[in-house]
Amino acid sequence: MTKTGLLFAGQGAQKLGMARDLYDNFDIVKKTYDEAAEILGYDLRQLIDQDAEQLAETKYTQPAILTTSVAILRLLDSKGVTYDVVAGLSLGEYSALVASGSLLFSDALKLVAKRGQYMAEAAPTGSGKMVAVMNTSSDVIETACQEASVKGIVSPANYNTPAQIVIGGEVAAVDEAMALLTQAGVKRMIPLNVSGPFHTALLKPASDKLAVELEKVDFHDFKKPLISNTTAQVMSFEEIKSLLTRQVMEPVKFYASIDTMLALGVTDFIEIGPGKVLSGFIKKIDKTVGMTQVDDLASLNALLEK
């Protein structure tokens, strides 16, 4: 029996004009952006289509990706596409919460608008850096980060695939970790174009503020299991708020989350939201599973033909 897992894109996947052809062709997509504009107080669709600079700012990026992802989710629901398990990368976990039936879109949107703002305040652009370390065991990376911590905050931030782990933190400490990794024989390290060192202890102020906002939100029982970024296990209703609070400043355990989904019997994945970042990760984690991605009319039609 086949089981389908939905995966939701995170920050960094945004692109100018994303999902425009879906917006033009499907009323349910247009209504989702209209609803977002009403909640946010600005025209999100116009921003996505015309303002690359604002779209790259965390406080706008996060509502833009969430709204795009939920619009596509609603479209797939309307077309009868079914799924069994959900997860999202970082910000994508909020879209996954909507898909799981645990969180209303309107509440998710208000939360990520605040989350984006708090993250931008906690880690202003240029306050730190993130670097993808390639083809290196997690033990070697974790040891280098521990040793480099004499220079400041540095730690693993994203365990994307066994061959790609992102570290982040304060510039001097990250540079020291890179020097130690080079000494240890690491050949490839790629600095990432992100606005701040997310999923590190530098985000503690954002985590604290988010905790206050989460207390004001009504979550609902899960209709579909959701795999947590923070634990890589099925999230229970009781721990939603504590895990979302921790998620901002703790590493994203993506490949362990995929392993959990595979153990639950998932045979096919659908990536929802702009870009194909997660599809790329899946191919590196397990080449045998089915993988499709939806972010425009062509990819929607390809999925529906399947």
Helices and strands as residue ranges (DSSP letters): E 4-8, H 20-25, H 27-40, H 44-50, H 52-55, H 58-78, E 85-88, H 92-99, H 105-122, E 129-134, H 138-148, G 149-151, E 154-161, E 164-169, H 171-183, E 189-191, G 201-203, H 204-214, G 237-239, H 240-247, H 254-263, E 268-272, H 277-285, E 290-294, H 297-305
